[in-house]
Amino acid sequence: RRRTPRAPPALRGEMANGMFKSINAMYQNTLVLIRMSSFQTAFSISCVSGALSGLLYFFDKDMDHRFINTYMPESVVFNVFIGFASLVAAFRTSHALGRYTDAASYLHSLGGMWFDSASTLIAFCRVAKASDEQVEQFQQTLIRLVSIVSALCLEGLQRGNAPPEEKAAVFYRFDVLGSDELDVGTLASISASPCKVEAVFQMIQQLVVDGMETGILSIPPPILSRAFQELGAGLMTYHEAKKLACVPLPYPYVVITTAIVMCLSVFLPFVMATYTKGAFSSFFYSFFGMFLLCFMNGV
């Protein structure tokens, strides 16, 4: 008899472990999705719309189908709102996707630029004319300052427009390499600065200039200028990403789209109660139709 091939025990264990990690990741992502304010708002509006649709179906059945025919808006009005709502959903979805991809691109570029700057400056130290102790001090200080500016960039992006004292707006804490090993004056200067990213960025530039003066960076100036260019590109990328985190949609547009969605949440229960064949189906279609539209509008 031909035996069915089986994977080795070690491979089966790796497959099971990978499947468990995938399920755990899906579970964590689902929890994050449920905790979003846009999800909770869309769920609440959809429940109200679905319940209203079910009640209208029961009430219209007791009234011999005269209530909905009397008070339901004309189909032309409903179609107009459906058209506007479709345009809103398409625009908001494409806008949210564009912001998401731009933000991901900026974050990856930002990390690569900080790494490239630090790696380039450390490589330039190979031809240093200063002592090994001075070169070591320069490299250790540079790594710590670059780690601080990277963490500050990420913290500033996740905080957005929230004030620094509002700790609830910060969800993640970022580790910094050896920040406690810097001198007290440097740490105090960073903490007291209202623009911490720019302050640390200036410290890095001053450190590089001091390294040129002491012979730590004895590389030719045209080649050394590449490190300054990469540092400047990193700061510009941070401000481009901060634009996405701090600049919301125009308030009049938010009001108009919200009004359209609210009007549709009132019209939809009448239509679903007319064209469905039961209270449950009326609730089901009203709930999911409004949930998808409200959730896409709130992204």
BALOBA-1460 file (C-alpha; in Angstrom, 3 decimals):
// residues 299
<rec num="1" residu="r" x="0.000" y="0.000" z="0.000"/>
<rec num="2" residu="r" x="1.194" y="3.475" z="-0.841"/>
<rec num="3" residu="r" x="1.666" y="5.597" z="2.240"/>
<rec num="4" residu="t" x="0.561" y="9.214" z="2.315"/>
<rec num="5" residu="p" x="3.632" y="11.457" z="2.724"/>
<rec num="6" residu="r" x="3.711" y="13.444" z="5.929"/>
<rec num="7" residu="a" x="5.727" y="16.451" z="6.945"/>
<rec num="8" residu="p" x="8.464" y="15.940" z="9.551"/>
<rec num="9" residu="p" x="7.448" y="16.678" z="13.167"/>
<rec num="10" residu="a" x="9.636" y="19.800" z="13.266"/>
<rec num="11" residu="l" x="8.006" y="21.150" z="10.101"/>
<rec num="12" residu="r" x="4.527" y="20.371" z="11.427"/>
<rec num="13" residu="g" x="5.404" y="22.274" z="14.590"/>
<rec num="14" residu="e" x="6.557" y="25.277" z="12.574"/>
<rec num="15" residu="m" x="3.358" y="25.194" z="10.509"/>
<rec num="16" residu="a" x="1.214" y="25.047" z="13.642"/>
<rec num="17" residu="n" x="3.201" y="27.874" z="15.198"/>
<rec num="18" residu="g" x="2.840" y="29.976" z="12.062"/>
<rec num="19" residu="m" x="-0.907" y="29.322" z="11.951"/>
<rec num="20" residu="f" x="-1.222" y="30.298" z="15.618"/>
<rec num="21" residu="k" x="0.657" y="33.545" z="15.002"/>
<rec num="22" residu="s" x="-1.581" y="34.343" z="12.035"/>
<rec num="23" residu="i" x="-4.733" y="33.740" z="14.078"/>
<rec num="24" residu="n" x="-3.369" y="35.815" z="16.946"/>
<rec num="25" residu="a" x="-2.502" y="38.661" z="14.543"/>
<rec num="26" residu="m" x="-6.020" y="38.562" z="13.083"/>
<rec num="27" residu="y" x="-7.476" y="38.629" z="16.596"/>
<rec num="28" residu="q" x="-5.363" y="41.630" z="17.611"/>
<rec num="29" residu="n" x="-6.228" y="43.487" z="14.403"/>
<rec num="30" residu="t" x="-9.915" y="42.782" z="14.996"/>
<rec num="31" residu="l" x="-9.685" y="44.224" z="18.506"/>
<rec num="32" residu="v" x="-8.007" y="47.354" z="17.157"/>
<rec num="33" residu="l" x="-10.745" y="47.661" z="14.524"/>
<rec num="34" residu="i" x="-13.528" y="47.339" z="17.095"/>
<rec num="35" residu="r" x="-11.942" y="49.971" z="19.321"/>
<rec num="36" residu="m" x="-11.871" y="52.533" z="16.520"/>
<rec num="37" residu="s" x="-14.281" y="55.416" z="17.062"/>
<rec num="38" residu="s" x="-15.411" y="55.257" z="13.423"/>
<rec num="39" residu="f" x="-16.365" y="51.582" z="13.840"/>
<rec num="40" residu="q" x="-18.337" y="52.234" z="17.014"/>
<rec num="41" residu="t" x="-20.123" y="55.232" z="15.495"/>
<rec num="42" residu="a" x="-21.032" y="53.297" z="12.353"/>
<rec num="43" residu="f" x="-22.274" y="50.361" z="14.442"/>
<rec num="44" residu="s" x="-24.493" y="52.630" z="16.569"/>
<rec num="45" residu="i" x="-26.036" y="54.412" z="13.570"/>
<rec num="46" residu="s" x="-26.600" y="51.089" z="11.788"/>
<rec num="47" residu="c" x="-28.351" y="49.583" z="14.799"/>
<rec num="48" residu="v" x="-30.724" y="52.544" z="14.983"/>
<rec num="49" residu="s" x="-31.385" y="52.425" z="11.235"/>
<rec num="50" residu="g" x="-31.980" y="48.672" z="11.271"/>
<rec num="51" residu="a" x="-34.299" y="48.855" z="14.291"/>
<rec num="52" residu="l" x="-36.256" y="51.670" z="12.652"/>
<rec num="53" residu="s" x="-36.631" y="49.615" z="9.490"/>
<rec num="54" residu="g" x="-37.943" y="46.596" z="11.422"/>
<rec num="55" residu="l" x="-40.409" y="48.744" z="13.375"/>
<rec num="56" residu="l" x="-41.636" y="50.370" z="10.178"/>
<rec num="57" residu="y" x="-42.267" y="46.942" z="8.665"/>
<rec num="58" residu="f" x="-44.355" y="45.807" z="11.654"/>
<rec num="59" residu="f" x="-46.213" y="49.106" z="11.883"/>
<rec num="60" residu="d" x="-46.923" y="49.181" z="8.159"/>
<rec num="61" residu="k" x="-48.236" y="45.617" z="8.285"/>
<rec num="62" residu="d" x="-50.732" y="46.555" z="10.994"/>
<rec num="63" residu="m" x="-51.766" y="49.623" z="8.967"/>
<rec num="64" residu="d" x="-52.417" y="47.543" z="5.834"/>
<rec num="65" residu="h" x="-49.382" y="49.024" z="4.029"/>
<rec num="66" residu="r" x="-50.763" y="52.547" z="4.090"/>
<rec num="67" residu="f" x="-48.216" y="54.201" z="6.387"/>
<rec num="68" residu="i" x="-45.110" y="53.745" z="4.222"/>
<rec num="69" residu="n" x="-46.925" y="54.563" z="1.004"/>
<rec num="70" residu="t" x="-48.098" y="57.822" z="2.582"/>
<rec num="71" residu="y" x="-44.869" y="59.030" z="4.203"/>
<rec num="72" residu="m" x="-42.075" y="57.344" z="2.230"/>
<rec num="73" residu="p" x="-40.042" y="59.806" z="0.113"/>
<rec num="74" residu="e" x="-40.250" y="59.509" z="-3.628"/>
<rec num="75" residu="s" x="-37.827" y="57.121" z="-5.277"/>
<rec num="76" residu="v" x="-36.212" y="60.030" z="-7.127"/>
<rec num="77" residu="v" x="-35.216" y="61.657" z="-3.815"/>
<rec num="78" residu="f" x="-33.787" y="58.390" z="-2.557"/>
<rec num="79" residu="n" x="-31.847" y="57.846" z="-5.779"/>
<rec num="80" residu="v" x="-30.349" y="61.337" z="-5.518"/>
<rec num="81" residu="f" x="-29.111" y="60.657" z="-2.011"/>
<rec num="82" residu="i" x="-27.788" y="57.258" z="-3.081"/>
<rec num="83" residu="g" x="-25.815" y="58.963" z="-5.836"/>
<rec num="84" residu="f" x="-24.373" y="61.548" z="-3.465"/>
<rec num="85" residu="a" x="-23.583" y="58.893" z="-0.871"/>
<rec num="86" residu="s" x="-21.826" y="56.732" z="-3.485"/>
<rec num="87" residu="l" x="-19.663" y="59.682" z="-4.507"/>
<rec num="88" residu="v" x="-18.857" y="60.386" z="-0.860"/>
<rec num="89" residu="a" x="-17.940" y="56.771" z="-0.186"/>
<rec num="90" residu="a" x="-15.760" y="56.560" z="-3.308"/>
<rec num="91" residu="f" x="-13.941" y="59.803" z="-2.504"/>
<rec num="92" residu="r" x="-13.416" y="59.034" z="1.177"/>
<rec num="93" residu="t" x="-12.196" y="55.515" z="0.437"/>
<rec num="94" residu="s" x="-9.720" y="56.651" z="-2.216"/>
<rec num="95" residu="h" x="-8.608" y="59.528" z="0.016"/>
<rec num="96" residu="a" x="-8.051" y="57.231" z="3.005"/>
<rec num="97" residu="l" x="-6.153" y="54.704" z="0.887"/>
<rec num="98" residu="g" x="-3.967" y="57.448" z="-0.557"/>
<rec num="99" residu="r" x="-3.137" y="58.808" z="2.894"/>
<rec num="100" residu="y" x="-2.369" y="55.311" z="4.162"/>
<rec num="101" residu="t" x="0.041" y="54.458" z="1.354"/>
<rec num="102" residu="d" x="1.716" y="57.880" z="1.576"/>
<rec num="103" residu="a" x="2.161" y="57.539" z="5.337"/>
<rec num="104" residu="a" x="3.667" y="54.059" z="4.987"/>
<rec num="105" residu="s" x="6.051" y="55.321" z="2.311"/>
<rec num="106" residu="y" x="7.122" y="58.278" z="4.461"/>
<rec num="107" residu="l" x="7.754" y="56.081" z="7.498"/>
<rec num="108" residu="h" x="9.923" y="53.621" z="5.581"/>
<rec num="109" residu="s" x="11.807" y="56.453" z="3.899"/>
<rec num="110" residu="l" x="12.337" y="58.197" z="7.230"/>
<rec num="111" residu="g" x="13.893" y="55.162" z="8.866"/>
<rec num="112" residu="g" x="16.100" y="54.522" z="5.849"/>
<rec num="113" residu="m" x="17.332" y="58.126" z="5.765"/>
<rec num="114" residu="w" x="18.296" y="58.179" z="9.452"/>
<rec num="115" residu="f" x="20.100" y="54.861" z="9.064"/>
<rec num="116" residu="d" x="21.879" y="55.992" z="5.918"/>
<rec num="117" residu="s" x="23.026" y="59.227" z="7.559"/>
<rec num="118" residu="a" x="24.402" y="57.495" z="10.640"/>
<rec num="119" residu="s" x="25.999" y="54.691" z="8.625"/>
<rec num="120" residu="t" x="27.656" y="57.167" z="6.240"/>
<rec num="121" residu="l" x="29.120" y="59.283" z="9.038"/>
<rec num="122" residu="i" x="30.448" y="56.228" z="10.864"/>
<rec num="123" residu="a" x="32.031" y="54.968" z="7.641"/>
<rec num="124" residu="f" x="33.725" y="58.347" z="7.159"/>
<rec num="125" residu="c" x="35.469" y="57.859" z="10.516"/>
<rec num="126" residu="r" x="37.685" y="55.129" z="9.033"/>
<rec num="127" residu="v" x="40.080" y="57.783" z="7.678"/>
<rec num="128" residu="a" x="39.949" y="59.940" z="10.820"/>
<rec num="129" residu="k" x="43.073" y="61.794" z="11.864"/>
<rec num="130" residu="a" x="41.975" y="62.106" z="15.478"/>
<rec num="131" residu="s" x="42.634" y="59.649" z="18.279"/>
<rec num="132" residu="d" x="40.669" y="56.428" z="18.672"/>
<rec num="133" residu="e" x="39.114" y="57.749" z="21.861"/>
<rec num="134" residu="q" x="37.766" y="60.841" z="20.082"/>
<rec num="135" residu="v" x="36.416" y="58.740" z="17.218"/>
<rec num="136" residu="e" x="34.716" y="56.376" z="19.674"/>
<rec num="137" residu="q" x="33.162" y="59.293" z="21.545"/>
<rec num="138" residu="f" x="31.891" y="60.799" z="18.278"/>
<rec num="139" residu="q" x="30.356" y="57.542" z="17.074"/>
<rec num="140" residu="q" x="28.660" y="56.748" z="20.378"/>
<rec num="141" residu="t" x="27.191" y="60.247" z="20.636"/>
<rec num="142" residu="l" x="26.027" y="60.175" z="17.016"/>
<rec num="143" residu="i" x="24.216" y="56.849" z="17.420"/>
<rec num="144" residu="r" x="22.392" y="58.071" z="20.518"/>
<rec num="145" residu="l" x="21.310" y="61.350" z="18.938"/>
<rec num="146" residu="v" x="20.080" y="59.610" z="15.777"/>
<rec num="147" residu="s" x="18.136" y="57.129" z="17.909"/>
<rec num="148" residu="i" x="16.567" y="60.007" z="19.855"/>
<rec num="149" residu="v" x="15.568" y="61.963" z="16.744"/>
<rec num="150" residu="s" x="14.050" y="58.829" z="15.182"/>
<rec num="151" residu="a" x="11.976" y="58.113" z="18.294"/>
<rec num="152" residu="l" x="10.892" y="61.749" z="18.541"/>
<rec num="153" residu="c" x="9.765" y="61.715" z="14.910"/>
<rec num="154" residu="l" x="7.592" y="58.652" z="15.463"/>
<rec num="155" residu="e" x="6.159" y="60.078" z="18.683"/>
<rec num="156" residu="g" x="5.358" y="63.378" z="16.994"/>
<rec num="157" residu="l" x="3.594" y="61.605" z="14.145"/>
<rec num="158" residu="q" x="1.425" y="59.454" z="16.377"/>
<rec num="159" residu="r" x="0.503" y="62.389" z="18.629"/>
<rec num="160" residu="g" x="-0.630" y="64.610" z="15.754"/>
<rec num="161" residu="n" x="-2.152" y="67.867" z="17.002"/>
<rec num="162" residu="a" x="-2.540" y="66.683" z="20.595"/>
<rec num="163" residu="p" x="-0.680" y="68.811" z="23.186"/>
<rec num="164" residu="p" x="2.399" y="67.250" z="24.828"/>
<rec num="165" residu="e" x="0.701" y="67.060" z="28.241"/>
<rec num="166" residu="e" x="-2.110" y="64.887" z="26.838"/>
<rec num="167" residu="k" x="-0.569" y="61.482" z="27.515"/>
<rec num="168" residu="a" x="-3.688" y="59.625" z="26.387"/>
<rec num="169" residu="a" x="-2.922" y="60.614" z="22.798"/>
<rec num="170" residu="v" x="0.320" y="58.576" z="22.869"/>
<rec num="171" residu="f" x="-0.255" y="54.863" z="22.405"/>
<rec num="172" residu="y" x="3.289" y="53.568" z="21.958"/>
<rec num="173" residu="r" x="6.600" y="54.163" z="23.703"/>
<rec num="174" residu="f" x="9.767" y="53.957" z="21.647"/>
<rec num="175" residu="d" x="13.075" y="52.651" z="22.962"/>
<rec num="176" residu="v" x="16.163" y="54.839" z="22.601"/>
<rec num="177" residu="l" x="19.730" y="53.553" z="22.534"/>
<rec num="178" residu="g" x="21.664" y="54.809" z="25.543"/>
<rec num="179" residu="s" x="19.780" y="58.056" z="26.083"/>
<rec num="180" residu="d" x="20.616" y="57.988" z="29.809"/>
<rec num="181" residu="e" x="24.335" y="58.013" z="28.946"/>
<rec num="182" residu="l" x="24.192" y="61.504" z="27.451"/>
<rec num="183" residu="d" x="25.121" y="64.451" z="29.644"/>
<rec num="184" residu="v" x="22.473" y="66.122" z="31.765"/>
<rec num="185" residu="g" x="22.685" y="69.411" z="29.872"/>
<rec num="186" residu="t" x="21.892" y="67.771" z="26.536"/>
<rec num="187" residu="l" x="18.908" y="65.869" z="27.949"/>
<rec num="188" residu="a" x="17.603" y="68.984" z="29.695"/>
<rec num="189" residu="s" x="17.933" y="71.002" z="26.492"/>
<rec num="190" residu="i" x="15.966" y="68.400" z="24.540"/>
<rec num="191" residu="s" x="13.227" y="68.161" z="27.188"/>
<rec num="192" residu="a" x="12.834" y="71.942" z="27.423"/>
<rec num="193" residu="s" x="12.683" y="72.525" z="23.670"/>
<rec num="194" residu="p" x="9.202" y="73.049" z="22.163"/>
<rec num="195" residu="c" x="10.498" y="71.610" z="18.854"/>
<rec num="196" residu="k" x="12.372" y="68.548" z="20.028"/>
<rec num="197" residu="v" x="12.952" y="66.987" z="16.599"/>
<rec num="198" residu="e" x="14.499" y="70.150" z="15.202"/>
<rec num="199" residu="a" x="16.591" y="70.639" z="18.375"/>
<rec num="200" residu="v" x="18.132" y="67.159" z="18.168"/>
<rec num="201" residu="f" x="18.613" y="67.588" z="14.424"/>
<rec num="202" residu="q" x="20.623" y="70.744" z="15.099"/>
<rec num="203" residu="m" x="22.703" y="68.885" z="17.702"/>
<rec num="204" residu="i" x="23.589" y="66.243" z="15.106"/>
<rec num="205" residu="q" x="24.665" y="68.885" z="12.618"/>
<rec num="206" residu="q" x="26.794" y="70.641" z="15.240"/>
<rec num="207" residu="l" x="28.356" y="67.312" z="16.188"/>
<rec num="208" residu="v" x="29.311" y="66.695" z="12.565"/>
<rec num="209" residu="v" x="30.803" y="70.176" z="12.191"/>
<rec num="210" residu="d" x="32.804" y="69.704" z="15.399"/>
<rec num="211" residu="g" x="34.024" y="66.375" z="14.032"/>
<rec num="212" residu="m" x="35.271" y="68.131" z="10.913"/>
<rec num="213" residu="e" x="37.163" y="70.641" z="13.048"/>
<rec num="214" residu="t" x="38.834" y="68.000" z="15.250"/>
<rec num="215" residu="g" x="39.839" y="65.761" z="12.361"/>
<rec num="216" residu="i" x="37.391" y="62.973" z="13.118"/>
<rec num="217" residu="l" x="35.727" y="63.545" z="9.739"/>
<rec num="218" residu="s" x="38.658" y="64.226" z="7.453"/>
<rec num="219" residu="i" x="36.835" y="63.075" z="4.361"/>
<rec num="220" residu="p" x="36.786" y="65.571" z="1.423"/>
<rec num="221" residu="p" x="33.979" y="68.158" z="1.808"/>
<rec num="222" residu="p" x="32.132" y="67.244" z="-1.431"/>
<rec num="223" residu="i" x="31.758" y="63.689" z="-0.167"/>
<rec num="224" residu="l" x="30.910" y="64.781" z="3.381"/>
<rec num="225" residu="s" x="28.117" y="67.010" z="2.071"/>
<rec num="226" residu="r" x="26.171" y="63.841" z="1.199"/>
<rec num="227" residu="a" x="25.614" y="63.205" z="4.913"/>
<rec num="228" residu="f" x="24.173" y="66.712" z="5.370"/>
<rec num="229" residu="q" x="21.912" y="66.214" z="2.365"/>
<rec num="230" residu="e" x="20.598" y="62.930" z="3.737"/>
<rec num="231" residu="l" x="19.986" y="64.485" z="7.149"/>
<rec num="232" residu="g" x="18.060" y="67.344" z="5.544"/>
<rec num="233" residu="a" x="16.027" y="64.910" z="3.448"/>
<rec num="234" residu="g" x="15.113" y="63.024" z="6.629"/>
<rec num="235" residu="l" x="13.816" y="66.173" z="8.296"/>
<rec num="236" residu="m" x="11.828" y="67.134" z="5.196"/>
<rec num="237" residu="t" x="10.308" y="63.647" z="5.035"/>
<rec num="238" residu="y" x="9.276" y="63.971" z="8.691"/>
<rec num="239" residu="h" x="7.426" y="67.213" z="7.983"/>
<rec num="240" residu="e" x="5.762" y="65.696" z="4.909"/>
<rec num="241" residu="a" x="4.518" y="62.821" z="7.056"/>
<rec num="242" residu="k" x="3.448" y="65.252" z="9.784"/>
<rec num="243" residu="k" x="1.221" y="66.968" z="7.243"/>
<rec num="244" residu="l" x="-0.842" y="63.777" z="6.997"/>
<rec num="245" residu="a" x="-1.001" y="63.400" z="10.779"/>
<rec num="246" residu="c" x="-1.955" y="66.986" z="11.601"/>
<rec num="247" residu="v" x="-3.999" y="68.359" z="8.685"/>
<rec num="248" residu="p" x="-7.603" y="67.031" z="8.716"/>
<rec num="249" residu="l" x="-10.252" y="67.247" z="6.040"/>
<rec num="250" residu="p" x="-11.890" y="70.686" z="5.642"/>
<rec num="251" residu="y" x="-14.662" y="71.112" z="8.189"/>
<rec num="252" residu="p" x="-17.376" y="72.164" z="5.667"/>
<rec num="253" residu="y" x="-16.761" y="68.987" z="3.692"/>
<rec num="254" residu="v" x="-17.081" y="66.907" z="6.857"/>
<rec num="255" residu="v" x="-20.396" y="68.606" z="7.693"/>
<rec num="256" residu="i" x="-21.811" y="68.058" z="4.199"/>
<rec num="257" residu="t" x="-20.842" y="64.382" z="4.034"/>
<rec num="258" residu="t" x="-22.192" y="63.772" z="7.539"/>
<rec num="259" residu="a" x="-25.505" y="65.421" z="6.616"/>
<rec num="260" residu="i" x="-25.818" y="63.239" z="3.500"/>
<rec num="261" residu="v" x="-25.154" y="60.077" z="5.504"/>
<rec num="262" residu="m" x="-27.656" y="61.087" z="8.199"/>
<rec num="263" residu="c" x="-30.376" y="61.784" z="5.616"/>
<rec num="264" residu="l" x="-29.723" y="58.440" z="3.992"/>
<rec num="265" residu="s" x="-29.958" y="56.716" z="7.378"/>
<rec num="266" residu="v" x="-33.518" y="58.089" z="7.627"/>
<rec num="267" residu="f" x="-34.573" y="57.245" z="4.049"/>
<rec num="268" residu="l" x="-33.092" y="53.756" z="3.936"/>
<rec num="269" residu="p" x="-35.379" y="52.156" z="6.587"/>
<rec num="270" residu="f" x="-38.475" y="53.258" z="4.607"/>
<rec num="271" residu="v" x="-37.141" y="51.725" z="1.392"/>
<rec num="272" residu="m" x="-36.009" y="48.473" z="3.025"/>
<rec num="273" residu="a" x="-39.330" y="48.086" z="4.862"/>
<rec num="274" residu="t" x="-41.125" y="48.445" z="1.513"/>
<rec num="275" residu="y" x="-39.086" y="46.063" z="-0.628"/>
<rec num="276" residu="t" x="-38.213" y="43.330" z="1.892"/>
<rec num="277" residu="k" x="-40.419" y="40.426" z="2.953"/>
<rec num="278" residu="g" x="-39.843" y="40.346" z="6.678"/>
<rec num="279" residu="a" x="-38.768" y="42.361" z="9.685"/>
<rec num="280" residu="f" x="-35.491" y="40.448" z="10.001"/>
<rec num="281" residu="s" x="-34.510" y="40.961" z="6.370"/>
<rec num="282" residu="s" x="-35.482" y="44.640" z="6.643"/>
<rec num="283" residu="f" x="-33.263" y="45.033" z="9.701"/>
<rec num="284" residu="f" x="-30.435" y="43.049" z="8.062"/>
<rec num="285" residu="y" x="-30.256" y="45.052" z="4.837"/>
<rec num="286" residu="s" x="-30.675" y="48.406" z="6.591"/>
<rec num="287" residu="f" x="-28.022" y="47.572" z="9.160"/>
<rec num="288" residu="f" x="-25.327" y="46.381" z="6.776"/>
<rec num="289" residu="g" x="-26.039" y="49.025" z="4.153"/>
<rec num="290" residu="m" x="-25.708" y="51.851" z="6.659"/>
<rec num="291" residu="f" x="-22.768" y="50.225" z="8.453"/>
<rec num="292" residu="l" x="-20.656" y="49.966" z="5.301"/>
<rec num="293" residu="l" x="-21.439" y="53.525" z="4.242"/>
<rec num="294" residu="c" x="-20.893" y="55.077" z="7.686"/>
<rec num="295" residu="f" x="-17.701" y="53.128" z="8.299"/>
<rec num="296" residu="m" x="-16.199" y="54.109" z="4.941"/>
<rec num="297" residu="n" x="-17.213" y="57.707" z="5.565"/>
<rec num="298" residu="g" x="-15.564" y="57.687" z="8.994"/>
<rec num="299" residu="v" x="-12.231" y="56.220" z="7.916"/>
